[in-house]
Amino acid sequence: MVALPDTHMPDTPIKRAGARQVIEGQPETNPVKRALLAGFGVAALLSALGVWIVPVDQGDTAMQLVKLIFSILMLVLGMLFVSALDRRHAEPEIQIDPASRQLRIVEVDSRGEAFVSGDYNLDELSDITLRDRHLTARDAKGTQVVSVAVYSAAAEMAIRKMLTQAA
């Protein structure tokens, strides 16, 4: 059995262009997962501070060392859980406009403002591949322009439909 990649690049200009379609490409946020991460993070941070409430004898340095190591470990673990909630550093967004035959790459900077980091004509791209839940585009020189994960099946179907419209 031979498995061929799902590659499509239009040979001719587009015959008809549909309206611009907006597809939610970000991964779905699971509220239960976010609540668990927040809960575990807060619990770990509070336990890092709460361990110092229990008094220890003045001369028991071994117990103070154990408390210090436990406190640092729980502090780091809590910060990891809380930092997993941050979604500001998302992957770039790809916008495919079949009417103007443009592919735009929109990124978000550290302040949360969106900006266009790349604007490419579909005719200038040598390859657009949708394989293994990743959309990859290459320019005329063969260098990779962008590779973005496609999270939902609806987005994958819409991209395939849009690429077949461009043919």
C-alpha positions as CSV (number, residue, x, y, z in Angstrom):
1,M,0.0,0.0,0.0
2,V,1.3,3.4,-0.9
3,A,0.4,6.5,1.2
4,L,0.6,9.8,-0.6
5,P,0.6,13.1,1.1
6,D,-2.4,15.4,0.8
7,T,-0.8,18.1,-1.3
8,H,-2.6,20.6,-3.5
9,M,-1.4,23.6,-5.4
10,P,-3.6,25.2,-8.0
11,D,-2.2,25.2,-11.6
12,T,-4.6,27.8,-13.0
13,P,-6.2,30.9,-11.7
14,I,-9.3,30.6,-9.5
15,K,-12.5,30.2,-11.4
16,R,-14.8,31.6,-8.8
17,A,-14.1,32.8,-5.3
18,G,-16.4,32.3,-2.3
19,A,-16.9,34.6,0.6
20,R,-14.2,34.8,3.2
21,Q,-14.7,32.1,5.7
22,V,-13.5,32.4,9.3
23,I,-12.4,29.2,11.0
24,E,-11.6,28.9,14.6
25,G,-8.2,27.4,14.5
26,Q,-7.2,27.6,18.2
27,P,-7.4,24.6,20.3
28,E,-10.6,24.2,22.2
29,T,-10.2,25.2,25.9
30,N,-11.5,22.7,28.3
31,P,-12.9,24.5,31.3
32,V,-12.4,21.4,33.5
33,K,-8.7,21.2,32.6
34,R,-8.3,25.0,33.2
35,A,-10.0,24.7,36.6
36,L,-7.9,21.7,37.6
37,L,-4.7,23.5,36.6
38,A,-5.7,26.6,38.5
39,G,-6.7,24.6,41.5
40,F,-3.5,22.6,41.6
41,G,-1.5,25.7,41.1
42,V,-3.1,27.6,43.9
43,A,-2.9,24.6,46.2
44,A,0.8,24.1,45.6
45,L,1.5,27.7,46.1
46,L,-0.4,27.8,49.4
47,S,1.3,24.6,50.6
48,A,4.7,26.2,49.9
49,L,3.8,29.0,52.3
50,G,1.7,26.9,54.7
51,V,4.5,24.6,55.6
52,W,6.1,27.4,57.5
53,I,3.1,27.8,59.8
54,V,3.9,24.6,61.6
55,P,6.6,25.4,64.3
56,V,9.9,23.6,64.5
57,D,12.3,23.5,67.4
58,Q,15.2,25.9,67.1
59,G,17.9,23.3,67.0
60,D,16.2,21.0,64.5
61,T,18.1,22.1,61.3
62,A,17.4,18.9,59.5
63,M,13.6,19.6,59.7
64,Q,14.1,23.2,58.6
65,L,16.1,22.0,55.6
66,V,13.3,19.5,54.6
67,K,10.8,22.3,54.9
68,L,12.9,24.6,52.8
69,I,13.3,22.0,50.0
70,F,9.6,21.1,50.2
71,S,8.7,24.8,50.0
72,I,10.9,25.5,47.0
73,L,9.6,22.4,45.2
74,M,5.9,23.2,45.8
75,L,6.6,26.9,44.8
76,V,8.1,25.8,41.4
77,L,5.3,23.2,40.9
78,G,2.6,25.8,41.6
79,M,4.2,28.3,39.2
80,L,4.3,25.6,36.5
81,F,0.6,24.8,36.9
82,V,-0.3,28.5,36.9
83,S,1.9,29.3,33.9
84,A,0.2,26.5,31.9
85,L,-2.9,28.7,31.9
86,D,-1.2,31.4,29.9
87,R,-2.3,31.3,26.3
88,R,-0.7,34.5,25.0
89,H,2.1,32.6,23.3
90,A,-0.1,30.9,20.8
91,E,0.9,29.7,17.3
92,P,0.6,32.1,14.4
93,E,-2.7,32.3,12.7
94,I,-3.0,31.6,8.9
95,Q,-5.6,33.5,6.9
96,I,-6.3,32.2,3.4
97,D,-8.2,34.5,1.2
98,P,-9.3,32.8,-2.1
99,A,-10.8,35.9,-3.6
100,S,-7.5,37.9,-3.5
101,R,-5.4,34.7,-3.6
102,Q,-3.5,35.7,-0.5
103,L,-2.0,33.8,2.4
104,R,-1.4,36.0,5.5
105,I,0.4,35.0,8.7
106,V,-0.9,36.9,11.7
107,E,1.0,36.7,15.0
108,V,0.4,38.2,18.4
109,D,3.2,40.0,20.2
110,S,3.9,40.0,23.9
111,R,1.5,42.9,24.5
112,G,-1.4,40.9,22.9
113,E,-1.5,43.0,19.7
114,A,-1.9,41.2,16.4
115,F,0.3,42.1,13.4
116,V,0.8,40.6,9.9
117,S,4.2,39.0,9.8
118,G,3.9,37.6,6.3
119,D,1.8,38.3,3.2
120,Y,2.2,35.8,0.3
121,N,0.4,35.4,-3.0
122,L,-0.9,31.9,-3.6
123,D,0.6,31.8,-7.1
124,E,4.1,32.5,-5.7
125,L,3.9,29.5,-3.3
126,S,5.3,26.3,-4.7
127,D,3.6,24.0,-2.2
128,I,0.8,24.0,0.3
129,T,0.6,20.7,2.3
130,L,-2.1,19.7,4.8
131,R,-0.8,16.5,6.4
132,D,-0.6,15.1,9.9
133,R,-2.9,17.9,11.2
134,H,-0.3,20.5,10.1
135,L,-0.7,23.1,7.3
136,T,2.7,23.8,5.7
137,A,3.4,26.3,3.0
138,R,6.7,26.7,1.0
139,D,7.7,29.5,-1.3
140,A,9.2,29.3,-4.8
141,K,12.7,28.6,-3.4
142,G,11.4,25.7,-1.4
143,T,11.9,27.2,2.0
144,Q,9.2,26.7,4.5
145,V,7.2,29.9,5.0
146,V,4.9,28.6,7.8
147,S,3.8,25.4,9.5
148,V,0.8,25.6,11.8
149,A,-1.1,22.9,13.6
150,V,-4.7,22.4,12.6
151,Y,-6.6,21.5,15.8
152,S,-10.2,20.8,14.7
153,A,-11.6,18.6,12.0
154,A,-13.9,21.4,10.9
155,A,-11.0,23.7,10.2
156,E,-9.2,20.9,8.3
157,M,-12.3,20.3,6.1
158,A,-12.7,24.0,5.4
159,I,-9.0,24.4,4.4
160,R,-9.3,21.4,2.1
161,K,-12.4,22.9,0.5
162,M,-10.8,26.3,0.1
163,L,-7.7,24.7,-1.5
164,T,-9.9,22.8,-4.0
165,Q,-11.8,26.0,-4.8
166,A,-8.5,27.6,-5.7
167,A,-7.8,24.9,-8.3
